[in-house]
């Protein structure tokens, strides 16, 4: 439900991947176009809720507001003042293109009904009775082809799906197919349809329709880690605060050395990632991509980690994650008969810098909980305990802890990336699948770079922009 868009610098670099017109100058209009913001109530303002009205929409489908149950007590001040000791100020609106700092974040909810405002509530239920809309209940498996002409592009004849009764059916298509199955399933649909890496498709016994090796590659996920403590107070109500920090905040006085050392390793790491992709990625292209990301992190100072604080009862703590890992994972179909069980290789911490960033972000979290005034309410470590992370924890102990405890933060992107074909793209800047005449992808799989936000906001904005593209509207 958390509604955070990301940093301006990240969106501006989308153009560098071969996507003219995709940048921060254009994206805010689409964020606002689908949004209705509910300004915070006076009681919420007292505990840190704030917006810049010019950054938000006021009359559309997606309801965005601050949680009605915001804790009306001393915890906000305690967190704010402790982060201030660490030189992290308050961000008055994380959706203005700069996420850095400490903030209370809005969510996709309606405060009048105290109801989660999910995608169906916002966009589907209100128009489900339209005569030109028909919902077929089933699970998509693949696209049958009308023709597979390599010159004009393969043309999909419809969508094959498995109905609730277990029977396979085909919905015919007159114009085009838009796949919106998500970053973990869209590649499976493409591969099952013959679009992907010829080496992998032939292994599965699938006829190659479009040679597109990067399908299912370029997966960028974030590894989540947590630190929890016991407190000497009983915390009631809703408490959720986000603090976004940059590489300079994480690495301090060593930042210049870290930036230089990281850049020097990009070529080697690109070759390692390309080799792990079984021919899906090109090393030189991947090096170009990693250099763009390096520039965003170290020269344009996009935030590199999010530290999310939460509390309930006598437990309090943080979950944190590297927002822009250099590692690239993959998701591919298991077999021609089992399209619903993907083979996922996230490659967390495959790159040294990603692991180092997770370690140093954890140290930032520990420093926060041992800073005044918040340290006054901390009684002791809860998870992990002091045996796992003792005082003066070494980097090796941190790495062992992270290897044992980290999990997916669930924002996988990039498995059908919107990039130029030579960089390893799967869709072009109009979201059309390369080598096809009438197939597009509109979901998180097209995002070429992770953003310093939560994906909900950006996926909705990209989808609305896609509607303009599909309808031929100027953008």
C-alpha positions in Angstrom: 0.0 0.0 0.0 2.9 2.4 0.4 2.8 5.1 -2.2 6.3 6.3 -3.1 7.4 7.2 -6.7 11.2 7.4 -6.7 14.0 9.8 -7.5 14.1 12.2 -10.5 17.6 11.0 -11.5 16.4 7.4 -11.9 13.6 8.3 -14.3 15.8 10.7 -16.3 18.2 7.8 -17.0 15.4 5.7 -18.6 16.1 7.7 -21.8 19.7 6.5 -21.7 18.4 3.0 -22.2 16.9 3.9 -25.5 13.6 5.3 -24.4 13.1 8.9 -25.8 10.4 10.8 -23.9 10.6 8.6 -20.8 11.9 10.9 -18.1 11.0 12.9 -15.0 9.7 15.8 -17.1 6.9 13.5 -18.4 6.3 10.9 -15.6 4.8 13.2 -12.9 1.9 14.1 -15.1 1.0 10.4 -15.3 1.3 10.0 -11.6 -1.0 12.9 -11.0 -3.3 11.8 -13.8 -4.4 8.6 -12.0 -4.4 10.0 -8.5 -6.7 11.6 -5.9 -4.7 12.8 -2.9 -6.4 13.3 0.5 -4.5 16.0 2.4 -3.5 14.9 5.9 -5.8 15.8 8.8 -4.5 18.2 11.5 -3.8 15.3 13.9 -1.8 13.6 11.2 0.2 16.7 10.4 1.2 16.8 14.1 2.8 13.4 13.7 4.7 14.1 10.4 2.2 13.7 7.6 2.7 16.3 4.9 2.4 16.8 1.1 3.3 19.4 -1.5 -0.1 19.8 -3.3 1.4 20.7 -6.6 3.0 17.2 -6.8 -0.4 15.4 -6.6 -3.5 14.8 -8.6 -6.9 15.5 -7.1 -9.6 14.0 -9.2 -8.9 10.5 -10.5 -9.2 6.8 -9.7 -6.4 6.0 -7.3 -7.1 7.2 -3.8 -3.9 8.1 -1.8 -3.9 9.2 1.8 -2.2 8.9 5.1 -3.2 6.0 7.4 -6.1 7.1 9.7 -4.5 5.1 12.5 -1.2 7.1 12.6 0.2 6.9 16.1 -0.7 10.2 17.8 2.1 10.1 20.4 5.8 10.7 21.1 7.2 8.1 18.7 7.3 10.4 15.6 9.3 13.1 17.5 11.6 10.4 18.9 12.4 9.1 15.4 12.7 12.5 13.8 15.0 13.8 16.5 17.2 10.6 16.4 17.6 10.8 12.6 18.4 14.5 13.0 21.3 13.5 15.2 22.5 11.4 12.2 22.1 14.4 9.9 19.0 13.1 8.2 16.3 15.8 7.9 12.6 15.6 7.3 11.3 15.1 3.8 8.1 17.0 3.5 6.9 15.0 0.4 8.7 11.8 -0.8 6.8 12.0 -4.1 8.3 15.2 -5.4 11.2 13.5 -7.1 13.5 13.4 -4.1 13.1 10.7 -1.5 16.1 11.5 0.7 15.4 11.9 4.4 12.9 10.9 7.1 9.2 10.9 6.4 5.8 9.5 7.0 4.6 8.0 3.7 1.1 8.1 2.2 -0.6 4.9 1.1 -3.1 3.7 -1.5 -6.2 3.9 0.7 -9.4 5.8 1.2 -9.4 7.5 4.6 -13.1 8.0 4.7 -13.9 4.3 4.3 -10.6 3.2 6.0 -10.3 0.8 3.0 -7.3 -0.4 0.9 -7.6 1.1 -2.5 -6.1 -1.6 -4.7 -6.0 -1.8 -8.5 -9.3 -3.5 -8.8 -11.1 -1.0 -6.5 -9.5 1.9 -8.4 -9.6 0.9 -12.0 -11.7 -2.3 -12.6 -14.8 -2.4 -10.5 -16.0 1.1 -11.5 -16.0 0.1 -15.2 -16.7 -3.6 -15.2 -20.2 -3.2 -16.7 -18.9 -1.5 -19.9 -20.2 -3.2 -23.0 -16.7 -3.4 -24.6 -15.1 -5.1 -21.7 -15.3 -8.8 -21.0 -13.5 -10.6 -18.3 -12.6 -14.3 -18.9 -11.6 -16.2 -15.8 -8.6 -18.3 -16.4 -4.8 -18.7 -16.5 -2.9 -17.5 -19.6 -0.5 -20.0 -20.9 0.7 -18.8 -24.3 0.0 -16.8 -27.5 -0.9 -18.8 -30.7 0.4 -17.1 -33.9 -1.4 -16.0 -37.0 1.9 -15.7 -38.7 5.6 -15.7 -37.7 7.0 -13.4 -40.5 10.4 -12.2 -39.3 10.3 -9.1 -41.6 6.9 -7.7 -40.7 6.9 -9.2 -37.2 5.2 -12.2 -35.7 1.4 -11.6 -35.3 -0.5 -13.1 -32.4 -3.8 -14.7 -33.3 -5.1 -14.7 -29.7 -4.4 -15.8 -26.2 -4.6 -19.5 -25.0 -5.7 -19.9 -21.4 -6.8 -22.6 -19.0 -10.3 -22.2 -17.7 -11.6 -22.9 -14.2 -13.0 -26.2 -15.6 -9.5 -27.3 -16.6 -10.2 -27.0 -20.3 -7.9 -25.0 -22.6 -9.5 -22.3 -24.7 -8.3 -19.5 -27.0 -9.6 -16.0 -27.1 -9.1 -14.6 -30.6 -7.6 -11.1 -31.1 -8.5 -8.6 -33.8 -5.9 -5.9 -32.9 -3.3 -6.6 -30.3 -2.4 -8.6 -27.1 -1.3 -6.7 -24.0 0.5 -8.9 -21.5 0.3 -7.7 -17.9 1.3 -10.8 -16.0 4.0 -9.3 -13.8 7.8 -9.5 -13.7 7.8 -13.2 -12.6 5.2 -14.5 -15.0 5.3 -12.4 -18.2 8.6 -14.0 -19.2 7.0 -17.5 -18.9 4.1 -16.5 -21.2 6.6 -15.1 -23.8 8.8 -18.2 -23.6 5.9 -20.6 -23.8 4.9 -18.6 -26.9 8.3 -19.1 -28.6 9.8 -15.6 -27.7 13.1 -15.8 -25.8 16.6 -17.2 -25.7 16.8 -19.9 -28.5 19.2 -22.0 -26.4 16.7 -22.2 -23.5 13.6 -22.6 -25.7 15.1 -25.5 -27.7 16.0 -27.2 -24.4 12.3 -27.0 -23.4 11.2 -28.3 -26.8 9.6 -25.0 -27.9 9.8 -23.7 -31.5 11.6 -20.3 -31.7 9.3 -17.6 -33.0 11.3 -14.6 -32.0 15.0 -14.7 -31.1 15.0 -12.5 -28.0 17.7 -13.7 -25.6 17.0 -11.2 -22.8 13.5 -12.5 -22.0 13.5 -13.4 -18.4 17.0 -11.9 -17.8 17.8 -8.5 -16.2 15.7 -9.3 -13.2 16.5 -6.8 -10.5 15.1 -7.7 -7.0 15.9 -6.3 -3.6 17.0 -8.3 -0.6 15.3 -7.4 2.6 16.9 -7.7 6.0 15.5 -6.8 9.5 16.6 -5.7 13.0 14.2 -5.8 15.9 14.5 -4.8 19.5 12.4 -4.9 22.7 11.2 -1.6 24.2 10.3 -0.3 27.6 7.0 1.1 26.4 3.8 -0.4 25.0 3.3 0.9 21.5 -0.2 1.0 20.2 -1.7 2.2 17.0 0.0 2.6 13.6 3.7 3.3 13.3 5.5 3.2 10.0 8.3 5.6 9.0 10.7 5.6 6.0 14.2 7.0 5.9 16.0 7.1 2.5 19.8 7.4 2.5 22.3 8.0 -0.2 25.6 6.3 -0.9 27.4 9.2 0.8 25.2 8.7 3.9 26.0 4.9 4.0 29.7 5.1 3.2 30.7 8.4 4.8 34.2 9.5 4.3 35.1 6.5 2.2 32.5 7.4 -0.5 35.0 8.6 -3.1 37.1 5.4 -2.8 34.0 3.2 -2.9 32.8 5.0 -6.1 36.2 4.6 -7.8 36.6 0.9 -6.7 33.1 0.0 -7.8 33.5 1.6 -11.2 36.7 -0.2 -11.8 35.0 -3.6 -11.2 32.0 -3.0 -13.5 33.5 -4.6 -16.6 34.4 -7.8 -14.7 31.0 -7.9 -13.0 29.2 -7.4 -16.3 31.2 -10.4 -17.7 30.3 -12.5 -14.7 26.6 -11.6 -15.0 26.6 -12.2 -18.7 28.2 -15.7 -18.3 25.6 -16.6 -15.6 22.8 -15.7 -18.1 23.6 -18.5 -20.5 23.9 -16.2 -23.5 20.9 -14.1 -22.5 22.9 -10.9 -21.8 25.8 -9.3 -23.6 28.7 -8.3 -21.4 29.5 -5.0 -23.1 25.9 -4.0 -23.2 25.5 -4.9 -19.5 28.6 -2.9 -18.7 27.0 0.2 -20.3 23.9 -0.4 -18.2 25.9 -0.7 -15.0 27.8 2.5 -15.7 24.5 4.3 -16.1 23.4 3.0 -12.7 26.8 3.9 -11.2 26.3 7.5 -12.4 22.8 7.7 -10.8 24.2 6.4 -7.5 27.4 8.3 -7.2 27.1 11.4 -9.3 23.4 12.1 -9.3 23.0 11.0 -5.7 19.8 9.0 -5.9 19.0 7.3 -2.6 20.6 3.9 -2.3 18.8 2.3 0.7 15.5 2.5 2.5 15.3 1.9 6.2 11.7 1.3 7.2 10.8 1.6 10.9 7.8 -0.1 12.5 6.6 -1.0 16.0 3.9 -2.9 17.8 3.5 -3.7 21.5 7.0 -4.1 23.1 8.8 -4.7 19.8 10.3 -2.1 17.6 12.8 -2.2 14.7 13.6 -1.7 11.0 13.6 -3.5 7.8 16.1 -2.2 5.2 17.2 -2.9 1.7 19.6 -1.8 -1.1 17.3 0.0 -3.5 19.5 -0.3 -6.6 21.5 -3.5 -6.6 23.9 -4.1 -9.5 23.1 -7.8 -9.5 20.9 -9.2 -12.2 18.9 -12.4 -11.8 16.6 -14.3 -14.0 13.2 -16.0 -14.2 12.5 -18.8 -16.8 9.9 -21.4 -17.4 10.6 -24.8 -15.9 9.1 -26.9 -18.7 6.7 -26.8 -21.5 4.2 -28.7 -19.3 4.7 -26.6 -16.2 4.4 -22.9 -17.2 3.2 -21.9 -13.8 6.3 -22.9 -11.8 9.1 -20.4 -12.7 12.7 -21.1 -12.1 13.9 -18.0 -10.2 17.5 -17.1 -9.6 17.6 -13.7 -7.8 21.4 -13.6 -7.5 21.2 -11.5 -4.2 24.6 -10.3 -3.2 26.2 -11.8 -6.4 28.0 -8.4 -6.7 30.3 -7.4 -3.9 29.0 -3.9 -3.8 25.4 -5.1 -3.2 26.5 -7.1 -0.2 28.7 -4.3 1.2 25.8 -1.9 0.8 23.5 -4.2 2.7 26.1 -4.5 5.5 26.6 -0.8 5.7 22.9 -0.1 5.6 22.5 -2.5 8.6 25.1 -0.5 10.4 23.2 2.7 9.8 20.1 1.0 11.3 22.1 -0.1 14.4 23.5 3.4 14.7 20.0 4.9 14.6 18.7 2.6 17.4 21.7 3.5 19.6 21.2 7.3 19.1 19.4 9.6 21.4 16.6 10.0 22.1 15.3 6.7 20.6 17.9 4.6 22.5 16.1 5.5 25.7 13.2 3.2 24.8 15.4 0.3 23.7 15.8 -2.6 26.2 17.8 -5.1 24.1 18.1 -7.0 20.8 15.2 -9.3 19.9 16.0 -10.6 16.3 18.7 -11.3 15.7 19.9 -11.6 19.2 23.3 -10.4 20.5 24.9 -13.8 19.8 24.3 -13.4 16.1 25.1 -9.7 16.0 27.2 -8.9 19.1 28.5 -5.4 20.0 31.3 -4.6 17.6 30.0 -7.1 14.9 32.6 -7.8 12.2 31.8 -7.5 8.5 32.1 -11.3 8.3 29.5 -11.7 11.0 27.2 -9.2 9.2 27.6 -11.2 5.9 26.8 -14.5 7.6 23.7 -13.0 9.2 22.5 -11.5 5.9 23.1 -14.8 4.0 21.0 -16.7 6.6 18.2 -14.2 7.1 17.6 -12.0 4.0 14.5 -12.5 1.8 12.9 -10.9 -1.2 11.5 -7.4 -0.8 9.1 -8.4 -3.7 9.7 -5.6 -6.2 11.1 -7.7 -9.0 11.4 -5.8 -12.3 13.3 -5.8 -15.6 12.5 -9.3 -17.0 11.0 -7.8 -20.2 13.0 -4.6 -20.1 12.1 -1.4 -22.0 15.5 -0.9 -23.6 17.1 -0.8 -27.0 17.4 -4.3 -28.4 21.2 -4.0 -28.5 21.3 -3.3 -24.7 19.2 -6.4 -24.1 15.7 -4.9 -24.3 12.6 -7.0 -24.8 10.2 -4.1 -25.5 10.7 -0.8 -27.2 9.8 2.6 -25.9 6.2 2.0 -27.0 6.2 -1.2 -25.0 6.0 -3.4 -28.2 7.8 -6.7 -28.0 10.7 -6.7 -30.4 10.1 -9.0 -33.4 6.3 -8.9 -33.0 3.6 -6.9 -34.8 0.9 -6.8 -32.2 2.2 -7.8 -28.7 2.9 -5.4 -25.9 3.9 -5.7 -22.3 2.6 -3.4 -19.6 3.7 -4.4 -16.1 6.7 -4.1 -13.8 8.8 -6.4 -16.0 9.4 -3.5 -18.5 11.0 -1.2 -15.9 14.7 -0.9 -16.9 16.1 0.3 -13.5 15.0 0.0 -9.9 13.6 3.2 -8.3 13.8 4.6 -4.8 10.2 4.0 -4.2 7.6 1.3 -4.0 6.5 -0.1 -7.3 2.7 0.4 -7.0 2.9 4.1 -7.9 5.2 3.7 -10.9 3.4 0.7 -12.4 0.1 2.6 -12.3 1.7 5.6 -14.0 3.4 3.5 -16.7 0.1 1.8 -17.3 -1.7 5.1 -17.9 1.1 6.2 -20.2 0.8 2.9 -22.1 -2.9 3.7 -22.6 -2.0 6.9 -24.3 0.5 5.1 -26.5 -1.9 2.4 -27.5 -4.7 4.9 -28.3 -2.3 7.0 -30.3 -2.6 10.0 -28.1 0.3 12.6 -28.0 2.7 12.1 -25.1 
